[in-house]
Amino acid sequence: MSGPSHTIVATERVWAARVIALVALCACATIAFCVRAWPFTPSAALLIAVSAAVLAVVFNHIARREVSVGLAPIAASAVWPAALAAYHAAGGTVALVCTVAGCWISCFMLVWFSRMALANRPLHDAAEAGTALVLGCAVKGGRPCTTLRLRLDAAIALWQRHPALAVIVTGGVSDPGERSEAAVMADYLVAAGMPAEQIVVEDRALNTEENLANARALIDARDLPRPIWLVTSDFHMWRAAKIARLNGLESIPCGARTPLASRLVQWCREVLIICFGS
């Protein structure tokens, strides 16, 4: 699973209107700074083009009804290039404050991105098969969503390198109208050729903490082999590995790539979960 049920993630529907309102505010501020920067110099035109491009990414997600709290820092970061252009053109305290604040937000996110990316680099690639722990994600229409499918594909690639690999799939029922994530994950792995007897199903967990705690209990109860390979999305690896360590599980990261279309939003969303989630 990607986050606790009581954090900012589970309340995204409540947050949707707030996110859209913030995006609209950032768009209005950007337009105001563009007007203030007129007539554009070449450098101002470049800065404003950057702001427009970033806002285009945000509005593209909204148009596809993919409203996420991850859009908030992206929209805020879109303001500062136009604010900088306005400050160079006409000065002003507001333009300066928006420039500094926006730069700080962008740098803050980039620092966290680098930390999260480093978490996906294994210190070693163990020769032993061990056990793969695959964390769940949303199921739609009885099928894994794109993010979950990529996690499962990463697990399949790992199994192909280590045919004796034991696999724990973990994830409960996140939508009352769907089967458990773990059941859908197990079916996907079996359809790919993985022997069913090598798959252990944990279908009660509703968040990352429960994923790791329940998996640890299964590993101990069944004396599953080490090392533990942690299979989840690249953006999720830092937090998942930290929670695994808190549960006494030292793991080798096996990160699944995030789809390009949602990569920036997912990584921004994860930073907010790390910093402000419980």
C-alpha positions as protocol buffer text, in pm:
chain_id: "A"
residue {
  index: 1
  type: MET
  ca { x: 0 y: 0 z: 0 }
}
residue {
  index: 2
  type: SER
  ca { x: 115 y: 354 z: -54 }
}
residue {
  index: 3
  type: GLY
  ca { x: 21 y: 523 z: 272 }
}
residue {
  index: 4
  type: PRO
  ca { x: -161 y: 511 z: 602 }
}
residue {
  index: 5
  type: SER
  ca { x: -538 y: 533 z: 584 }
}
residue {
  index: 6
  type: HIS
  ca { x: -550 y: 832 z: 818 }
}
residue {
  index: 7
  type: THR
  ca { x: -286 y: 1050 z: 651 }
}
residue {
  index: 8
  type: ILE
  ca { x: -309 y: 1312 z: 378 }
}
residue {
  index: 9
  type: VAL
  ca { x: -328 y: 1032 z: 118 }
}
residue {
  index: 10
  type: ALA
  ca { x: -661 y: 895 z: 237 }
}
residue {
  index: 11
  type: THR
  ca { x: -816 y: 1241 z: 247 }
}
residue {
  index: 12
  type: GLU
  ca { x: -724 y: 1343 z: -107 }
}
residue {
  index: 13
  type: ARG
  ca { x: -1089 y: 1360 z: -207 }
}
residue {
  index: 14
  type: VAL
  ca { x: -1142 y: 1613 z: 70 }
}
residue {
  index: 15
  type: TRP
  ca { x: -826 y: 1792 z: -34 }
}
residue {
  index: 16
  type: ALA
  ca { x: -920 y: 1797 z: -404 }
}
residue {
  index: 17
  type: ALA
  ca { x: -1110 y: 2126 z: -386 }
}
residue {
  index: 18
  type: ARG
  ca { x: -831 y: 2283 z: -183 }
}
residue {
  index: 19
  type: VAL
  ca { x: -568 y: 2166 z: -429 }
}
residue {
  index: 20
  type: ILE
  ca { x: -764 y: 2305 z: -724 }
}
residue {
  index: 21
  type: ALA
  ca { x: -810 y: 2633 z: -537 }
}
residue {
  index: 22
  type: LEU
  ca { x: -437 y: 2652 z: -471 }
}
residue {
  index: 23
  type: VAL
  ca { x: -359 y: 2575 z: -835 }
}
residue {
  index: 24
  type: ALA
  ca { x: -597 y: 2852 z: -945 }
}
residue {
  index: 25
  type: LEU
  ca { x: -431 y: 3095 z: -703 }
}
residue {
  index: 26
  type: CYS
  ca { x: -85 y: 3004 z: -834 }
}
residue {
  index: 27
  type: ALA
  ca { x: -206 y: 3046 z: -1194 }
}
residue {
  index: 28
  type: CYS
  ca { x: -350 y: 3390 z: -1115 }
}
residue {
  index: 29
  type: ALA
  ca { x: -28 y: 3494 z: -942 }
}
residue {
  index: 30
  type: THR
  ca { x: 176 y: 3375 z: -1240 }
}
residue {
  index: 31
  type: ILE
  ca { x: -41 y: 3574 z: -1482 }
}
residue {
  index: 32
  type: ALA
  ca { x: -11 y: 3883 z: -1262 }
}
residue {
  index: 33
  type: PHE
  ca { x: 368 y: 3855 z: -1257 }
}
residue {
  index: 34
  type: CYS
  ca { x: 375 y: 3804 z: -1635 }
}
residue {
  index: 35
  type: VAL
  ca { x: 177 y: 4127 z: -1682 }
}
residue {
  index: 36
  type: ARG
  ca { x: 418 y: 4306 z: -1449 }
}
residue {
  index: 37
  type: ALA
  ca { x: 719 y: 4175 z: -1646 }
}
residue {
  index: 38
  type: TRP
  ca { x: 587 y: 4309 z: -1979 }
}
residue {
  index: 39
  type: PRO
  ca { x: 752 y: 4393 z: -2221 }
}
residue {
  index: 40
  type: PHE
  ca { x: 948 y: 4070 z: -2209 }
}
residue {
  index: 41
  type: THR
  ca { x: 1324 y: 4061 z: -2242 }
}
residue {
  index: 42
  type: PRO
  ca { x: 1472 y: 3733 z: -2371 }
}
residue {
  index: 43
  type: SER
  ca { x: 1553 y: 3620 z: -2015 }
}
residue {
  index: 44
  type: ALA
  ca { x: 1205 y: 3714 z: -1893 }
}
residue {
  index: 45
  type: ALA
  ca { x: 1047 y: 3527 z: -2182 }
}
residue {
  index: 46
  type: LEU
  ca { x: 1245 y: 3216 z: -2089 }
}
residue {
  index: 47
  type: LEU
  ca { x: 1143 y: 3237 z: -1723 }
}
residue {
  index: 48
  type: ILE
  ca { x: 778 y: 3285 z: -1812 }
}
residue {
  index: 49
  type: ALA
  ca { x: 795 y: 2993 z: -2053 }
}
residue {
  index: 50
  type: VAL
  ca { x: 920 y: 2776 z: -1764 }
}
residue {
  index: 51
  type: SER
  ca { x: 628 y: 2887 z: -1546 }
}
residue {
  index: 52
  type: ALA
  ca { x: 383 y: 2816 z: -1828 }
}
residue {
  index: 53
  type: ALA
  ca { x: 528 y: 2471 z: -1889 }
}
residue {
  index: 54
  type: VAL
  ca { x: 504 y: 2373 z: -1523 }
}
residue {
  index: 55
  type: LEU
  ca { x: 147 y: 2498 z: -1497 }
}
residue {
  index: 56
  type: ALA
  ca { x: 62 y: 2304 z: -1813 }
}
residue {
  index: 57
  type: VAL
  ca { x: 170 y: 1984 z: -1639 }
}
residue {
  index: 58
  type: VAL
  ca { x: -56 y: 2066 z: -1344 }
}
residue {
  index: 59
  type: PHE
  ca { x: -361 y: 2148 z: -1556 }
}
residue {
  index: 60
  type: ASN
  ca { x: -306 y: 1837 z: -1768 }
}
residue {
  index: 61
  type: HIS
  ca { x: -345 y: 1622 z: -1456 }
}
residue {
  index: 62
  type: ILE
  ca { x: -654 y: 1815 z: -1349 }
}
residue {
  index: 63
  type: ALA
  ca { x: -806 y: 1774 z: -1696 }
}
residue {
  index: 64
  type: ARG
  ca { x: -755 y: 1396 z: -1662 }
}
residue {
  index: 65
  type: ARG
  ca { x: -924 y: 1413 z: -1319 }
}
residue {
  index: 66
  type: GLU
  ca { x: -602 y: 1310 z: -1149 }
}
residue {
  index: 67
  type: VAL
  ca { x: -618 y: 1559 z: -864 }
}
residue {
  index: 68
  type: SER
  ca { x: -355 y: 1481 z: -602 }
}
residue {
  index: 69
  type: VAL
  ca { x: -188 y: 1672 z: -323 }
}
residue {
  index: 70
  type: GLY
  ca { x: 130 y: 1619 z: -525 }
}
residue {
  index: 71
  type: LEU
  ca { x: 9 y: 1895 z: -757 }
}
residue {
  index: 72
  type: ALA
  ca { x: 34 y: 2156 z: -481 }
}
residue {
  index: 73
  type: PRO
  ca { x: 415 y: 2195 z: -464 }
}
residue {
  index: 74
  type: ILE
  ca { x: 438 y: 2179 z: -844 }
}
residue {
  index: 75
  type: ALA
  ca { x: 188 y: 2465 z: -881 }
}
residue {
  index: 76
  type: ALA
  ca { x: 369 y: 2666 z: -613 }
}
residue {
  index: 77
  type: SER
  ca { x: 701 y: 2608 z: -789 }
}
residue {
  index: 78
  type: ALA
  ca { x: 551 y: 2739 z: -1113 }
}
residue {
  index: 79
  type: VAL
  ca { x: 511 y: 3089 z: -969 }
}
residue {
  index: 80
  type: TRP
  ca { x: 870 y: 3179 z: -894 }
}
residue {
  index: 81
  type: PRO
  ca { x: 1015 y: 3198 z: -1251 }
}
residue {
  index: 82
  type: ALA
  ca { x: 747 y: 3451 z: -1350 }
}
residue {
  index: 83
  type: ALA
  ca { x: 796 y: 3632 z: -1018 }
}
residue {
  index: 84
  type: LEU
  ca { x: 1168 y: 3655 z: -1084 }
}
residue {
  index: 85
  type: ALA
  ca { x: 1100 y: 3798 z: -1429 }
}
residue {
  index: 86
  type: ALA
  ca { x: 865 y: 4055 z: -1275 }
}
residue {
  index: 87
  type: TYR
  ca { x: 1119 y: 4146 z: -1007 }
}
residue {
  index: 88
  type: HIS
  ca { x: 1390 y: 4208 z: -1267 }
}
residue {
  index: 89
  type: ALA
  ca { x: 1149 y: 4416 z: -1473 }
}
residue {
  index: 90
  type: ALA
  ca { x: 983 y: 4626 z: -1204 }
}
residue {
  index: 91
  type: GLY
  ca { x: 1113 y: 4527 z: -861 }
}
residue {
  index: 92
  type: GLY
  ca { x: 870 y: 4491 z: -572 }
}
residue {
  index: 93
  type: THR
  ca { x: 866 y: 4313 z: -239 }
}
residue {
  index: 94
  type: VAL
  ca { x: 588 y: 4071 z: -335 }
}
residue {
  index: 95
  type: ALA
  ca { x: 775 y: 3953 z: -643 }
}
residue {
  index: 96
  type: LEU
  ca { x: 1092 y: 3906 z: -437 }
}
residue {
  index: 97
  type: VAL
  ca { x: 912 y: 3712 z: -162 }
}
residue {
  index: 98
  type: CYS
  ca { x: 739 y: 3485 z: -416 }
}
residue {
  index: 99
  type: THR
  ca { x: 1070 y: 3425 z: -592 }
}
residue {
  index: 100
  type: VAL
  ca { x: 1248 y: 3326 z: -271 }
}
residue {
  index: 101
  type: ALA
  ca { x: 958 y: 3114 z: -145 }
}
residue {
  index: 102
  type: GLY
  ca { x: 914 y: 2936 z: -477 }
}
residue {
  index: 103
  type: CYS
  ca { x: 1288 y: 2866 z: -508 }
}
residue {
  index: 104
  type: TRP
  ca { x: 1288 y: 2725 z: -155 }
}
residue {
  index: 105
  type: ILE
  ca { x: 998 y: 2491 z: -236 }
}
residue {
  index: 106
  type: SER
  ca { x: 1169 y: 2372 z: -555 }
}
residue {
  index: 107
  type: CYS
  ca { x: 1501 y: 2312 z: -380 }
}
residue {
  index: 108
  type: PHE
  ca { x: 1331 y: 2136 z: -89 }
}
residue {
  index: 109
  type: MET
  ca { x: 1159 y: 1895 z: -327 }
}
residue {
  index: 110
  type: LEU
  ca { x: 1480 y: 1831 z: -524 }
}
residue {
  index: 111
  type: VAL
  ca { x: 1673 y: 1749 z: -207 }
}
residue {
  index: 112
  type: TRP
  ca { x: 1409 y: 1494 z: -111 }
}
residue {
  index: 113
  type: PHE
  ca { x: 1403 y: 1355 z: -466 }
}
residue {
  index: 114
  type: SER
  ca { x: 1776 y: 1287 z: -443 }
}
residue {
  index: 115
  type: ARG
  ca { x: 1736 y: 1111 z: -106 }
}
residue {
  index: 116
  type: MET
  ca { x: 1451 y: 900 z: -242 }
}
residue {
  index: 117
  type: ALA
  ca { x: 1645 y: 810 z: -556 }
}
residue {
  index: 118
  type: LEU
  ca { x: 1946 y: 693 z: -353 }
}
residue {
  index: 119
  type: ALA
  ca { x: 1720 y: 457 z: -157 }
}
residue {
  index: 120
  type: ASN
  ca { x: 1666 y: 257 z: -477 }
}
residue {
  index: 121
  type: ARG
  ca { x: 2034 y: 170 z: -515 }
}
residue {
  index: 122
  type: PRO
  ca { x: 2111 y: -171 z: -360 }
}
residue {
  index: 123
  type: LEU
  ca { x: 2438 y: -195 z: -172 }
}
residue {
  index: 124
  type: HIS
  ca { x: 2471 y: -546 z: -310 }
}
residue {
  index: 125
  type: ASP
  ca { x: 2280 y: -796 z: -525 }
}
residue {
  index: 126
  type: ALA
  ca { x: 2263 y: -1110 z: -315 }
}
residue {
  index: 127
  type: ALA
  ca { x: 2332 y: -1443 z: -482 }
}
residue {
  index: 128
  type: GLU
  ca { x: 2076 y: -1619 z: -262 }
}
residue {
  index: 129
  type: ALA
  ca { x: 1712 y: -1631 z: -370 }
}
residue {
  index: 130
  type: GLY
  ca { x: 1561 y: -1523 z: -39 }
}
residue {
  index: 131
  type: THR
  ca { x: 1214 y: -1371 z: -13 }
}
residue {
  index: 132
  type: ALA
  ca { x: 1059 y: -1089 z: -216 }
}
residue {
  index: 133
  type: LEU
  ca { x: 816 y: -867 z: -32 }
}
residue {
  index: 134
  type: VAL
  ca { x: 587 y: -698 z: -285 }
}
residue {
  index: 135
  type: LEU
  ca { x: 383 y: -406 z: -152 }
}
residue {
  index: 136
  type: GLY
  ca { x: 32 y: -355 z: -283 }
}
residue {
  index: 137
  type: CYS
  ca { x: -136 y: -62 z: -452 }
}
residue {
  index: 138
  type: ALA
  ca { x: -477 y: 13 z: -599 }
}
residue {
  index: 139
  type: VAL
  ca { x: -683 y: -248 z: -782 }
}
residue {
  index: 140
  type: LYS
  ca { x: -929 y: -133 z: -1047 }
}
residue {
  index: 141
  type: GLY
  ca { x: -1186 y: -366 z: -1199 }
}
residue {
  index: 142
  type: GLY
  ca { x: -1014 y: -668 z: -1056 }
}
residue {
  index: 143
  type: ARG
  ca { x: -687 y: -578 z: -1225 }
}
residue {
  index: 144
  type: PRO
  ca { x: -374 y: -412 z: -1089 }
}
residue {
  index: 145
  type: CYS
  ca { x: -338 y: -42 z: -1162 }
}
residue {
  index: 146
  type: THR
  ca { x: -37 y: 66 z: -1367 }
}
residue {
  index: 147
  type: THR
  ca { x: 173 y: 138 z: -1059 }
}
residue {
  index: 148
  type: LEU
  ca { x: 96 y: -203 z: -908 }
}
residue {
  index: 149
  type: ARG
  ca { x: 152 y: -381 z: -1239 }
}
residue {
  index: 150
  type: LEU
  ca { x: 501 y: -230 z: -1261 }
}
residue {
  index: 151
  type: ARG
  ca { x: 577 y: -348 z: -907 }
}
residue {
  index: 152
  type: LEU
  ca { x: 465 y: -698 z: -1002 }
}
residue {
  index: 153
  type: ASP
  ca { x: 672 y: -691 z: -1321 }
}
residue {
  index: 154
  type: ALA
  ca { x: 976 y: -600 z: -1110 }
}
residue {
  index: 155
  type: ALA
  ca { x: 901 y: -900 z: -886 }
}
residue {
  index: 156
  type: ILE
  ca { x: 871 y: -1125 z: -1191 }
}
residue {
  index: 157
  type: ALA
  ca { x: 1208 y: -1004 z: -1323 }
}
residue {
  index: 158
  type: LEU
  ca { x: 1360 y: -1077 z: -981 }
}
residue {
  index: 159
  type: TRP
  ca { x: 1204 y: -1426 z: -977 }
}
residue {
  index: 160
  type: GLN
  ca { x: 1343 y: -1495 z: -1324 }
}
residue {
  index: 161
  type: ARG
  ca { x: 1691 y: -1421 z: -1185 }
}
residue {
  index: 162
  type: HIS
  ca { x: 1623 y: -1628 z: -870 }
}
residue {
  index: 163
  type: PRO
  ca { x: 1379 y: -1911 z: -958 }
}
residue {
  index: 164
  type: ALA
  ca { x: 1369 y: -2041 z: -598 }
}
residue {
  index: 165
  type: LEU
  ca { x: 1251 y: -1701 z: -471 }
}
residue {
  index: 166
  type: ALA
  ca { x: 968 y: -1698 z: -215 }
}
residue {
  index: 167
  type: VAL
  ca { x: 725 y: -1410 z: -266 }
}
residue {
  index: 168
  type: ILE
  ca { x: 497 y: -1234 z: -19 }
}
residue {
  index: 169
  type: VAL
  ca { x: 224 y: -1022 z: -176 }
}
residue {
  index: 170
  type: THR
  ca { x: 65 y: -788 z: 73 }
}
residue {
  index: 171
  type: GLY
  ca { x: -241 y: -567 z: 47 }
}
residue {
  index: 172
  type: GLY
  ca { x: -597 y: -580 z: 174 }
}
residue {
  index: 173
  type: VAL
  ca { x: -926 y: -455 z: 32 }
}
residue {
  index: 174
  type: SER
  ca { x: -879 y: -85 z: -45 }
}
residue {
  index: 175
  type: ASP
  ca { x: -1213 y: -54 z: -228 }
}
residue {
  index: 176
  type: PRO
  ca { x: -1522 y: -240 z: -97 }
}
residue {
  index: 177
  type: GLY
  ca { x: -1616 y: -330 z: -453 }
}
residue {
  index: 178
  type: GLU
  ca { x: -1283 y: -498 z: -530 }
}
residue {
  index: 179
  type: ARG
  ca { x: -1097 y: -812 z: -433 }
}
residue {
  index: 180
  type: SER
  ca { x: -799 y: -776 z: -204 }
}
residue {
  index: 181
  type: GLU
  ca { x: -487 y: -635 z: -361 }
}
residue {
  index: 182
  type: ALA
  ca { x: -290 y: -942 z: -254 }
}
residue {
  index: 183
  type: ALA
  ca { x: -531 y: -1181 z: -428 }
}
residue {
  index: 184
  type: VAL
  ca { x: -511 y: -985 z: -753 }
}
residue {
  index: 185
  type: MET
  ca { x: -132 y: -969 z: -722 }
}
residue {
  index: 186
  type: ALA
  ca { x: -106 y: -1344 z: -670 }
}
residue {
  index: 187
  type: ASP
  ca { x: -320 y: -1413 z: -977 }
}
residue {
  index: 188
  type: TYR
  ca { x: -101 y: -1182 z: -1186 }
}
residue {
  index: 189
  type: LEU
  ca { x: 219 y: -1358 z: -1074 }
}
residue {
  index: 190
  type: VAL
  ca { x: 75 y: -1706 z: -1136 }
}
residue {
  index: 191
  type: ALA
  ca { x: -41 y: -1596 z: -1483 }
}
residue {
  index: 192
  type: ALA
  ca { x: 319 y: -1491 z: -1552 }
}
residue {
  index: 193
  type: GLY
  ca { x: 439 y: -1842 z: -1471 }
}
residue {
  index: 194
  type: MET
  ca { x: 540 y: -1812 z: -1106 }
}
residue {
  index: 195
  type: PRO
  ca { x: 456 y: -2131 z: -910 }
}
residue {
  index: 196
  type: ALA
  ca { x: 164 y: -2071 z: -673 }
}
residue {
  index: 197
  type: GLU
  ca { x: 339 y: -2264 z: -393 }
}
residue {
  index: 198
  type: GLN
  ca { x: 613 y: -1997 z: -385 }
}
residue {
  index: 199
  type: ILE
  ca { x: 361 y: -1718 z: -321 }
}
residue {
  index: 200
  type: VAL
  ca { x: 243 y: -1620 z: 27 }
}
residue {
  index: 201
  type: VAL
  ca { x: -70 y: -1403 z: 38 }
}
residue {
  index: 202
  type: GLU
  ca { x: -117 y: -1138 z: 310 }
}
residue {
  index: 203
  type: ASP
  ca { x: -456 y: -977 z: 249 }
}
residue {
  index: 204
  type: ARG
  ca { x: -524 y: -772 z: 561 }
}
residue {
  index: 205
  type: ALA
  ca { x: -285 y: -476 z: 540 }
}
residue {
  index: 206
  type: LEU
  ca { x: -437 y: -136 z: 463 }
}
residue {
  index: 207
  type: ASN
  ca { x: -123 y: 79 z: 467 }
}
residue {
  index: 208
  type: THR
  ca { x: 254 y: 62 z: 445 }
}
residue {
  index: 209
  type: GLU
  ca { x: 301 y: 12 z: 819 }
}
residue {
  index: 210
  type: GLU
  ca { x: 64 y: -284 z: 819 }
}
residue {
  index: 211
  type: ASN
  ca { x: 221 y: -423 z: 499 }
}
residue {
  index: 212
  type: LEU
  ca { x: 561 y: -444 z: 668 }
}
residue {
  index: 213
  type: ALA
  ca { x: 442 y: -550 z: 1014 }
}
residue {
  index: 214
  type: ASN
  ca { x: 222 y: -830 z: 879 }
}
residue {
  index: 215
  type: ALA
  ca { x: 492 y: -944 z: 639 }
}
residue {
  index: 216
  type: ARG
  ca { x: 746 y: -959 z: 921 }
}
residue {
  index: 217
  type: ALA
  ca { x: 508 y: -1182 z: 1117 }
}
residue {
  index: 218
  type: LEU
  ca { x: 472 y: -1415 z: 817 }
}
residue {
  index: 219
  type: ILE
  ca { x: 848 y: -1429 z: 761 }
}
residue {
  index: 220
  type: ASP
  ca { x: 903 y: -1529 z: 1123 }
}
residue {
  index: 221
  type: ALA
  ca { x: 609 y: -1773 z: 1140 }
}
residue {
  index: 222
  type: ARG
  ca { x: 706 y: -1956 z: 821 }
}
residue {
  index: 223
  type: ASP
  ca { x: 1082 y: -1914 z: 862 }
}
residue {
  index: 224
  type: LEU
  ca { x: 1107 y: -1770 z: 512 }
}
residue {
  index: 225
  type: PRO
  ca { x: 1459 y: -1737 z: 375 }
}
residue {
  index: 226
  type: ARG
  ca { x: 1676 y: -1426 z: 375 }
}
residue {
  index: 227
  type: PRO
  ca { x: 1770 y: -1192 z: 218 }
}
residue {
  index: 228
  type: ILE
  ca { x: 1452 y: -987 z: 199 }
}
residue {
  index: 229
  type: TRP
  ca { x: 1399 y: -809 z: -130 }
}
residue {
  index: 230
  type: LEU
  ca { x: 1173 y: -508 z: -93 }
}
residue {
  index: 231
  type: VAL
  ca { x: 970 y: -458 z: -412 }
}
residue {
  index: 232
  type: THR
  ca { x: 779 y: -133 z: -443 }
}
residue {
  index: 233
  type: SER
  ca { x: 771 y: 181 z: -658 }
}
residue {
  index: 234
  type: ASP
  ca { x: 1087 y: 390 z: -679 }
}
residue {
  index: 235
  type: PHE
  ca { x: 914 y: 690 z: -518 }
}
residue {
  index: 236
  type: HIS
  ca { x: 792 y: 473 z: -228 }
}
residue {
  index: 237
  type: MET
  ca { x: 1119 y: 293 z: -153 }
}
residue {
  index: 238
  type: TRP
  ca { x: 1270 y: 542 z: 94 }
}
residue {
  index: 239
  type: ARG
  ca { x: 969 y: 538 z: 326 }
}
residue {
  index: 240
  type: ALA
  ca { x: 903 y: 166 z: 286 }
}
residue {
  index: 241
  type: ALA
  ca { x: 1264 y: 74 z: 363 }
}
residue {
  index: 242
  type: LYS
  ca { x: 1259 y: 295 z: 673 }
}
residue {
  index: 243
  type: ILE
  ca { x: 941 y: 128 z: 800 }
}
residue {
  index: 244
  type: ALA
  ca { x: 1091 y: -214 z: 720 }
}
residue {
  index: 245
  type: ARG
  ca { x: 1393 y: -134 z: 937 }
}
residue {
  index: 246
  type: LEU
  ca { x: 1163 y: -26 z: 1221 }
}
residue {
  index: 247
  type: ASN
  ca { x: 1009 y: -374 z: 1194 }
}
residue {
  index: 248
  type: GLY
  ca { x: 1350 y: -538 z: 1210 }
}
residue {
  index: 249
  type: LEU
  ca { x: 1371 y: -614 z: 838 }
}
residue {
  index: 250
  type: GLU
  ca { x: 1693 y: -527 z: 660 }
}
residue {
  index: 251
  type: SER
  ca { x: 1606 y: -534 z: 292 }
}
residue {
  index: 252
  type: ILE
  ca { x: 1756 y: -507 z: -52 }
}
residue {
  index: 253
  type: PRO
  ca { x: 1567 y: -250 z: -263 }
}
residue {
  index: 254
  type: CYS
  ca { x: 1410 y: -361 z: -587 }
}
residue {
  index: 255
  type: GLY
  ca { x: 1243 y: -46 z: -714 }
}
residue {
  index: 256
  type: ALA
  ca { x: 982 y: -40 z: -988 }
}
residue {
  index: 257
  type: ARG
  ca { x: 980 y: 262 z: -1214 }
}
residue {
  index: 258
  type: THR
  ca { x: 700 y: 514 z: -1195 }
}
residue {
  index: 259
  type: PRO
  ca { x: 505 y: 582 z: -1517 }
}
residue {
  index: 260
  type: LEU
  ca { x: 645 y: 894 z: -1681 }
}
residue {
  index: 261
  type: ALA
  ca { x: 304 y: 1062 z: -1706 }
}
residue {
  index: 262
  type: SER
  ca { x: 259 y: 1060 z: -1328 }
}
residue {
  index: 263
  type: ARG
  ca { x: 621 y: 1054 z: -1210 }
}
residue {
  index: 264
  type: LEU
  ca { x: 658 y: 1414 z: -1095 }
}
residue {
  index: 265
  type: VAL
  ca { x: 323 y: 1419 z: -915 }
}
residue {
  index: 266
  type: GLN
  ca { x: 385 y: 1085 z: -745 }
}
residue {
  index: 267
  type: TRP
  ca { x: 729 y: 1189 z: -621 }
}
residue {
  index: 268
  type: CYS
  ca { x: 595 y: 1523 z: -493 }
}
residue {
  index: 269
  type: ARG
  ca { x: 303 y: 1348 z: -325 }
}
residue {
  index: 270
  type: GLU
  ca { x: 542 y: 1108 z: -152 }
}
residue {
  index: 271
  type: VAL
  ca { x: 754 y: 1395 z: -16 }
}
residue {
  index: 272
  type: LEU
  ca { x: 441 y: 1543 z: 141 }
}
residue {
  index: 273
  type: ILE
  ca { x: 354 y: 1205 z: 295 }
}
residue {
  index: 274
  type: ILE
  ca { x: 706 y: 1169 z: 436 }
}
residue {
  index: 275
  type: CYS
  ca { x: 709 y: 1520 z: 580 }
}
residue {
  index: 276
  type: PHE
  ca { x: 349 y: 1562 z: 692 }
}
residue {
  index: 277
  type: GLY
  ca { x: 195 y: 1215 z: 709 }
}
residue {
  index: 278
  type: SER
  ca { x: 182 y: 1013 z: 1030 }
}
